[in-house]
Amino acid sequence: MSDNEQAITEDQWHQATLIWAYHQMHHDARPTDVAIGLGSHDLGVAARTAELYHAGLFPTLVFTGGNSPTTAKVFPRGEAVHFREHAIDLDVPAAAILLEPNAANTGQNITLSREVLAAAGITPNTVLLVSKPYMERRSYATARKLWPEVEIVCASEPLEFDDYLKSIGDEKLVVDMLVGDLQRVIEYPKLGFAIEQEVPEDVHAAYESLIRDGFTSRLIAS
């Protein structure tokens, strides 16, 4: 951890683990018609998608995502393009991968991937959404709102919270992201972006406590 990064306290760690567990849907990965790998700063999404492809869970996948301020330097050709290249390096056949290089948010990840699949003549009944571990619930809620006729199964790298912290190397940033995604789970249904989901009292209390402690860099105006 660099001098500019903030370590979290034991209490903050406990609160963050509550939110981390809530964000994950705890679905059992199973065969689906297609998979969609959601672009982000986390190349682990591409690796997990490749792993599930090799496990025979789906014949076709879409990588979706353009660029954002947090990914432009890491993935200069766009998130989906770099994810595709990484999956090919992991022996996923190029012919199995469709590319959606323009999405700028989760809603566009879903709607534009749906269009790419339709253009390829694919109308799935089941979709495996592969995302960052703390993005499962938000991506699920978004897909259920925008693509209600499809059955959604969520997957991510099977990492414990401590292991994910180590993989990113910035505890403050990770907790900021956990808090920001939970805010979106709470607020986006009011805006018509996602289905509403119950937030347990202990998770909501942890969320409010972490906001008071200043984990706010990923919050949106509400």
N, C-alpha and C positions, 0 to 999 in steps of 0.2 A: 504494500500500500504506500502510495506517495505521500509527501508532506501535505499536498492539497486535498487529500481525501480524508473523510471523516469516519472514524470507527463508530460503531453503534454500541450502545450499552446493553447489558444483559436483559434489562426490561424491554428495551426496544427490539432486541432480537426475538424475545418471546412474542411480542405483539406482531412482528413481521411474519413469524412462522404461522400464526393464526390466519393471516391474510393470504400467505403463500398457499396453505392447504385449501382455503376456500376457493382460490382462483382455479384450482385444478378440478376437472370434472370427474376424475377417477373412473373413466370409461375403460372397459376392456377392449383393447385393439382387436378388431376382427375384420374379416374380408368385406370390402366395399367395392362399389363400381369404379370409383376414382378416388384419388387423393388430391388435396390442395395444400401446398406448402406455402405458408404465409411469410412474406418477406419481412425482414427486420435487420437489426444489427447482429443477430445471433446466428452464426453459420451452423450451429448445432441443429437448427431446424432442417437444413438440407441433409445433414448426416442422418438424422432420425428418419426422414422421409425415405432416404435410400435404404436404410436398414429394414424398414417395413415393406418396401418394394421387394427386396430380396427374400423377405419372409413369405412372399406370395399373397399379400393382402389386397393388392389391386394391380390391374394391368396398365393403367394410364395415370399420369399425375400432371398437375399444373403447378408451376412455380409462378407466384404473383408478387409484384412489387416494383415500383420505380425507385425513386430516391427520396430521402428526407434529410434535414440538416444533420441528423445523427449518423446517417449511413453514407452520405455522399463521398466522404474521404476514404472510407473503408471499402466501399463497393462503387467505384466511379462509373461503371457501366450499368449500374442499377442492381437492385437486390435480386430480382428474379434471374437475371443473366448470370450473376456470380453463383447463385444457388444451383442453377442448372449445371454450370461448369464443375462445381464441387461434386454434385451427384454423379456426373459422368466420370469424374476421377475415381468415384467409388463404385464404378462398374455398372451403373444404371444405363441401359441403352438409350442413346439420344432419341431414338424413335418413340420411346415410351413417354417422353417429356414434352408437354405443351408449355408455351411461354406466354405470360401476360406481363408486359414490362412497364405498365403505365399507372397502376393503382397507387394512390397517395394516402389512402386510409383503409380501415378494415372493411367498411361498407363497399368501397370500390374493389377491394380484394375479392369479395364475394360476387358482386354483380359482373365485373369484368371477366373473372374466371368462368362464370356461367356462360358468358357470351363466347369465350374462346372454346369451351367444350361444345357448345351448340354449333359453332362454325365447323368443328371437326366431326359433327354428326353424332355427338354423344349427349344423351339425356339421362343422367344418372338418377337412380332412386335412393342410393346411399352414397354419402361422401365422408371420407376421413379427412378432418381438418388437422393439419400438423402445425403447431405454433410453439412459441416460447412457453415454458411451463406456467408462467403467471398470466398468460394471455388466453388460456383455454376457455375460461368462462365467458370472457367478453366476445371472443370469436364465435363461440356457440350461440350466445344471445343474439349476435348480429345476424348470423346465418339463419337462425330460426325465424327472425323477423323478415329477412329479405328473400328467403328461399324456403318457405314453410312446407312445401310439398315434399321436400327431401329429408330423409333421415340423416342426422348429423352424428358422427362419432368423433371425439376429440382425442388427440395424442400429442405427446411432447417427449423430450428427452427425460428418461426416468431418473432425475437427479433429486437428491435431498437439498434442502435449503442451503445448508453449509457448503455443499459441493458447488452449488450454483454461484454463491457468493465468491468462492475461490476462483471459479472459472471466469468471472467478470472482473474481479480484482478491485471493485469499488463499492464498498458496503452502502455508502450514502446514496449512490446512484441507484442501486438495486432497490432499496427501500422506497426511494422516490418513485420508482416505476411501479412498484406494488401498490402504493397509495394512489398514484394517478390512474391505474387501471381500475381500481375499485371505485374511484369517483365516477368513472365512465360507466361501470356496471350499474351504479345507482342513478346517474343523471340521464344516460342516453335513452332509456325507455320513455322519459317525459318528452323527448325530442323526436320520437318516432324512429330512432335508429336501431333499437334492439328490443327484445322481449324483456319484461320485468322479471326479476329474480329476487327471492327472499335473501336478505343478508342477516345472518344470526346476530344476536345482540352483542356477543363477545367480539365478533369480528368488527362490527360497527364501532364499538368502544375502542378497539385497538386502532382503527382507522382515525378516529377523532384525536386520540392521544398522539399519534405520530404526526398528524398535521400540526398540533400544538407544539410539538418538538421541532418543527421546521422542515419536515420532509415534504416539501411543496413544489419542487421544481417542475414536476410533471402534471400539476393541476391545471385544469382549464377553468375559465371564468364561468360561474354558474349563477 
